[in-house]
């Protein structure tokens, strides 16, 4: 489902998924960016957690969170990645 929201293959698919609750469907993994050596982090977020589930934690800090999958750090996520989704905008 995430792939359909982030990269719809056709205009029909884009229109069909336009009203989908993105914050409930998209996960931290789908909106993270690659690790960049940042050590000043606010904590860890599980890759499979929905944007909606982690929004409250992310909203209250300017620092990014590390996205973790199977015990491995795989990326970073912050307010700039989450807020557009919560506001109904397309993720960057």
C-alpha positions as a Markdown table, in Angstrom:
| # | Residue | x | y | z |
|---|---|---|---|---|
| 1 | Unk | 0.0 | 0.0 | 0.0 |
| 2 | Unk | 2.8 | 2.5 | 0.7 |
| 3 | Unk | 4.2 | 2.2 | -2.8 |
| 4 | Unk | 0.8 | 3.0 | -4.2 |
| 5 | Unk | 0.6 | 6.2 | -2.2 |
| 6 | Unk | 4.2 | 7.3 | -2.7 |
| 7 | Unk | 4.6 | 6.4 | -6.3 |
| 8 | Unk | 1.3 | 5.7 | -8.1 |
| 9 | Unk | 1.9 | 4.0 | -11.4 |
| 10 | Unk | -0.9 | 5.8 | -13.2 |
| 11 | Unk | -3.1 | 8.8 | -12.8 |
| 12 | Unk | -6.0 | 6.4 | -12.0 |
| 13 | Unk | -4.1 | 5.0 | -9.1 |
| 14 | Unk | -3.2 | 8.4 | -7.9 |
| 15 | Unk | -6.8 | 9.5 | -8.0 |
| 16 | Unk | -8.0 | 6.3 | -6.3 |
| 17 | Unk | -5.6 | 6.7 | -3.4 |
| 18 | Unk | -5.9 | 10.5 | -3.0 |
| 19 | Unk | -8.1 | 10.3 | 0.0 |
| 20 | Unk | -6.3 | 7.4 | 1.7 |
| 21 | Unk | -5.3 | 8.1 | 5.3 |
| 22 | Unk | -1.6 | 8.5 | 4.6 |
| 23 | Unk | -0.6 | 9.0 | 8.3 |
| 24 | Unk | -2.1 | 5.6 | 9.1 |
| 25 | Unk | -0.6 | 3.8 | 6.1 |
| 26 | Unk | 2.8 | 5.2 | 5.6 |
| 27 | Unk | 5.6 | 3.9 | 7.9 |
| 28 | Unk | 8.7 | 5.5 | 9.3 |
| 29 | Unk | 10.7 | 3.4 | 6.8 |
| 30 | Unk | 8.8 | 4.8 | 3.8 |
| 31 | Unk | 9.5 | 8.5 | 4.7 |
| 32 | Unk | 13.0 | 8.2 | 6.3 |
| 33 | Unk | 16.2 | 9.4 | 4.6 |
| 34 | Unk | 19.6 | 7.6 | 4.7 |
| 35 | Unk | 21.9 | 7.7 | 7.7 |
| 36 | Unk | 24.2 | 10.7 | 7.4 |
| 37 | Unk | 26.5 | 10.4 | 10.4 |
| 38 | Unk | 24.2 | 12.5 | 12.7 |
| 39 | Unk | 24.9 | 11.5 | 16.3 |
| 40 | Unk | 22.6 | 14.1 | 17.9 |
| 41 | Unk | 19.4 | 12.1 | 17.9 |
| 42 | Unk | 16.2 | 12.2 | 20.0 |
| 43 | Unk | 15.7 | 8.4 | 20.1 |
| 44 | Unk | 14.7 | 5.4 | 18.1 |
| 45 | Unk | 11.6 | 4.7 | 16.0 |
| 46 | Unk | 10.8 | 1.2 | 14.6 |
| 47 | Unk | 10.7 | 1.1 | 10.8 |
| 48 | Unk | 7.2 | -0.5 | 10.7 |
| 49 | Unk | 5.6 | 2.1 | 13.0 |
| 50 | Unk | 3.1 | 4.3 | 11.2 |
| 51 | Unk | 3.6 | 8.0 | 10.9 |
| 52 | Unk | 0.5 | 8.5 | 13.0 |
| 53 | Unk | 1.9 | 6.3 | 15.7 |
| 54 | Unk | 5.2 | 8.2 | 16.0 |
| 55 | Unk | 4.0 | 11.8 | 15.3 |
| 56 | Unk | 3.6 | 12.9 | 18.9 |
| 57 | Unk | 7.1 | 11.9 | 19.8 |
| 58 | Unk | 8.6 | 13.5 | 16.7 |
| 59 | Unk | 6.6 | 16.6 | 17.0 |
| 60 | Unk | 8.1 | 17.7 | 20.3 |
| 61 | Unk | 11.8 | 17.8 | 19.2 |
| 62 | Unk | 13.9 | 19.4 | 16.5 |
| 63 | Unk | 16.3 | 16.4 | 16.6 |
| 64 | Unk | 15.9 | 13.5 | 14.2 |
| 65 | Unk | 15.1 | 9.9 | 15.3 |
| 66 | Unk | 17.0 | 6.9 | 14.1 |
| 67 | Unk | 14.8 | 4.4 | 12.3 |
| 68 | Unk | 15.5 | 0.8 | 13.4 |
| 69 | Unk | 14.7 | -2.4 | 11.6 |
| 70 | Unk | 15.7 | -5.8 | 13.0 |
| 71 | Unk | 18.0 | -4.1 | 15.4 |
| 72 | Unk | 19.9 | -2.2 | 12.7 |
| 73 | Unk | 19.9 | 1.5 | 12.2 |
| 74 | Unk | 18.6 | 2.1 | 8.7 |
| 75 | Unk | 17.7 | 5.8 | 8.4 |
| 76 | Unk | 16.6 | 9.0 | 10.0 |
| 77 | Unk | 13.2 | 10.7 | 10.4 |
| 78 | Unk | 12.2 | 14.1 | 11.8 |
| 79 | Unk | 9.4 | 16.7 | 11.9 |
| 80 | Unk | 10.0 | 17.8 | 8.4 |
| 81 | Unk | 9.3 | 14.3 | 7.1 |
| 82 | Unk | 6.2 | 13.8 | 9.2 |
| 83 | Unk | 4.4 | 17.1 | 9.3 |
| 84 | Unk | 3.4 | 17.2 | 5.6 |
| 85 | Unk | 1.8 | 13.8 | 5.9 |
| 86 | Unk | -0.1 | 14.8 | 9.0 |
| 87 | Unk | -1.3 | 17.9 | 7.1 |
| 88 | Unk | -2.4 | 15.9 | 4.1 |
| 89 | Unk | 0.4 | 17.0 | 1.8 |
| 90 | Unk | 2.6 | 14.7 | -0.3 |
| 91 | Unk | 5.8 | 13.7 | 1.5 |
| 92 | Unk | 8.9 | 15.3 | 0.0 |
